[in-house]
Amino acid sequence: MQTRIDIGNDARLVVFSGERVVVNAQFYGHTILKTTDLNGDGVDEFLLYSGATGAGGELSSSAELVEVKGRRFRTIKNFGEVEHQFRCFGEEDAPGSENITSIIYYIPSKVKGTFPRFRVDFYRCKCPDEFDMTNPQTCKYVQSGKIPEE
């Protein structure tokens, strides 16, 4: 199963330190959700998010945590598919519609220079409203680990 969603763009992410280019790499995704120093080494990591739509009104999104090492990105944690919407476009309560979304948790490491432990919990929710916001009150916990099979 392919976990990184390549939306077919030729995007690049360029990271600077002052005026010096630290990294110039192909960017699989369309959003940087968060930058933070999770391992305490003084350099921020990036939580990257990408998504693609498919036939039949499907939307699939994935996430991965990367760091800059040697002028390249190195994947620290590939979370795989973190959201899946099926028939959520148009009528909110269309027959067979569903939204599976996730929350990524982490437990900080007590050892400087090491990454935290991660856990991904999945929830089945009603389709998002017209503003693309999932109402957490419509969600029910499904499982931890990987996105549930249909």
BELHUNOR-V388513 format. One line per field, one symbol per residue. ss: DSSP state (@ for helix, = for strand, . for the rest). phi: phi as a letter, one per 20 degrees, with the letter a starting at -180 (. if undefined). burial: + if it has 9 or more other ideal C-beta (glycine too) atoms within 8 Angstrom, else -. A space follows every 50 residues. Layout:
BEGIN
ss=???
phi=???
burial=???
END
This chain:
BEGIN
ss=...........======..=======....======........====== ====...============..===============...........=== =======.........=========..........@@@.=====......
phi=.edeeeemedfcddddcmdefebccfdeqcbdfbcaefdmencfedeecb bbdcfmmeccccbbdcceclmcecfebeemfdbbdcleenffdfgnfbcd cccddbdgeedgndefedbdddcecfgfffemdfeffedcgdadodgfff
burial=--+++-+-----+-+-------+-+-+++--+----+++-----++++++ ++----++++++++++++----+--+--++++++++++-----+--++++ ++-+-+--+------+-+++++++++++-----++---+-------++--
END
